[in-house]
């Protein structure tokens, strides 16, 4: 399978908090999990399919970590679902329809999460400015 999107996938894993060896391992797993696709059929949707697989892996690992220990709600913290949408849209240029495909959600939900993430980030920045 073509490794055309390896760099993109690695950067997405980094943006979601995975670095170096762990990020590369996740990229390798992503390619292995998608190896069964026919190359010709795969070419048109490879970027979306590979990103979907990687994002699901990242979210699963993050969620496993979160739910394996006692948690306390953190005011001002942007929820993972909002962060993911925000990162894919603003850092990697995926459009709302593509993000909806990656996350298997309605495009309207993506639009809502983008707006809410922007609000939360703006509030976070305002709180940090006040603290200084």
C-alpha positions, 0 to 999 in steps of 0.5 A: 500500500502506498505510504503517501499519507504517512507524514500527515498521519504522524502529524495528526497523532502528534497533534492529539498528544502522541509522540515519536515511537508511539505515534509511528507505531500508531501510523504503522497499525493504521496501515496494517488495519487498512491493508485489506483494501484494494489499491484501486478502490482505496486511492480515492478515499485513502486520506479519509479512511486512513485518518479515520482509523488513526483518529479512532485509535488515538481517541481509544487510547486517550479514552482508555487513559482517562477512564482508567483513573479517577477524574475530576472535571476541569473547568475550561478544558476543551472536550476531546470530541471538540479538540479532535474536530478543531485540530482536523479542521484548523491544522490539517485542512479537512472540511466539515464533510470529511471530518464527519466521514472520519468521525462517523457523525453528522456534518451538522454536529461537526459544525456545532463542535467547531463553533463550541471548540472555538468558544471554549478556546477563546474563553481559555485564552481570556482566562489565561490573559487574566491570570497574567 
